[in-house]
Amino acid sequence: RSLSFFTFSFFSLHRSVVYQQSSKESATLQPFFTLQLDIQSDKIRTVQDALESLVARESVQGYTTKTKQEVEISRRVTLEELPPVLVLHLKRFVYEKTGGCQKLIKNIEYPVDLEISKGKGFFLLTELSPVLEEDHVHTKESTC
């Protein structure tokens, strides 16, 4: 079966690996068509910052085994397969525990050219373009 133009152009895979002390790592491949980037942190000012945050190893708190024993685990995401056209989705809405949401109003710098080394979690950006602002994005008005 041949791939459709859409699938060929936008289909991607990322690998999520869970590390547990004294245990074999567990990896899951997940397909995606848009790469969702969390931009909530004040440390994230560029697309590169968001990509580096995505692939950074993170501790998972409160994980318990089947025997109800709490263990220390960590998780890391890597990009496995990238398409000719990579769509980045900046997550501009923050959902609150009370059920409401708030839109993040912040500028994110993005490159004219984006180069990503596959599968290694290493990102190299070349030549930053102007700041990505609300006025530069042509989308329907979003509400929570």
C-alpha positions in Angstrom: 0.0 0.0 0.0 1.5 3.3 -1.0 1.5 6.4 1.3 -0.7 9.3 0.5 0.9 12.7 -0.2 -0.3 13.9 3.2 1.1 11.0 5.1 4.4 11.1 3.3 4.7 14.9 3.8 3.8 15.1 7.5 4.1 11.7 9.2 6.6 11.5 12.0 7.6 9.2 14.9 9.0 10.0 18.3 10.3 7.5 20.9 9.4 7.8 24.5 11.8 5.9 26.8 11.1 5.2 30.5 14.1 4.5 32.7 13.8 2.6 36.0 16.7 1.8 38.3 17.5 -1.9 38.3 15.2 -2.5 35.4 15.3 -2.7 31.6 14.3 0.5 29.9 10.9 0.6 28.2 10.5 2.3 24.8 7.4 3.2 22.9 7.2 4.6 19.4 4.4 7.1 18.8 3.3 8.6 15.5 2.5 12.3 15.1 1.6 14.8 12.4 2.3 17.9 14.5 5.0 18.3 17.1 3.5 19.9 20.2 5.9 22.2 22.0 5.2 23.3 25.6 6.2 27.0 25.9 4.8 27.7 29.4 8.2 27.9 31.2 9.8 31.4 31.5 13.0 29.7 30.3 11.5 29.0 26.9 12.0 32.0 24.6 12.8 30.3 21.2 11.7 27.2 19.2 15.1 25.7 20.1 14.4 26.1 23.8 11.1 24.4 23.4 12.7 21.5 21.3 15.5 21.1 23.9 12.9 21.0 26.7 10.9 18.3 24.8 13.9 16.0 24.6 15.3 16.7 28.0 15.3 13.7 30.4 12.7 14.3 33.2 12.0 12.7 36.5 8.5 11.3 37.0 7.2 11.7 40.6 4.9 9.4 42.4 5.3 6.3 40.1 4.3 3.1 41.9 4.8 -0.5 40.8 2.1 -3.2 40.8 3.2 -4.0 44.4 2.4 -0.4 45.4 6.0 0.4 46.0 7.1 3.9 44.9 10.1 3.9 42.6 12.2 6.5 40.9 11.8 6.7 37.2 12.7 9.1 34.4 11.5 9.6 30.9 13.0 11.0 27.7 11.6 11.7 24.3 13.6 11.6 21.1 12.6 12.3 17.5 13.0 9.1 15.4 11.7 9.9 12.0 11.1 13.4 10.6 9.0 14.3 7.6 9.9 16.7 4.7 7.4 19.1 6.3 7.5 19.4 10.1 4.6 21.2 11.7 5.3 22.8 15.1 2.3 23.4 17.4 3.1 26.0 20.1 0.9 25.1 23.1 -0.4 28.6 24.0 -3.1 27.5 26.4 -2.6 26.5 30.0 -5.3 24.5 31.6 -5.9 25.1 35.3 -6.8 22.5 38.0 -10.1 24.4 38.5 -11.1 23.6 34.9 -10.5 27.0 33.4 -7.7 27.9 30.9 -5.5 30.8 30.1 -3.8 31.9 26.9 -0.1 32.5 27.1 0.8 35.8 25.5 4.6 35.7 24.9 6.9 36.1 22.0 8.8 33.0 20.7 11.7 33.4 18.3 12.0 31.0 15.5 14.6 30.3 12.8 14.4 30.8 9.1 16.0 27.4 8.7 15.6 24.6 11.3 18.1 21.7 11.3 17.4 18.8 13.5 19.8 15.8 13.9 17.6 12.7 13.9 17.2 10.5 17.0 20.0 12.2 19.1 18.0 14.9 20.8 20.5 17.4 19.4 19.2 20.5 17.7 21.1 23.1 15.6 19.3 26.3 14.5 20.7 28.6 11.9 20.0 32.3 11.4 17.2 33.5 13.7 14.3 35.3 12.1 12.2 38.0 13.7 10.2 37.2 16.8 7.0 35.2 16.3 4.2 37.4 17.7 0.5 37.0 17.7 0.2 39.3 14.7 2.3 37.0 12.6 0.1 34.0 13.1 -2.9 33.7 10.8 -5.3 31.4 12.6 -8.9 31.5 13.7 -9.4 33.1 17.2 -9.0 30.3 19.7 -11.0 30.0 22.9 -10.7 27.6 25.7 
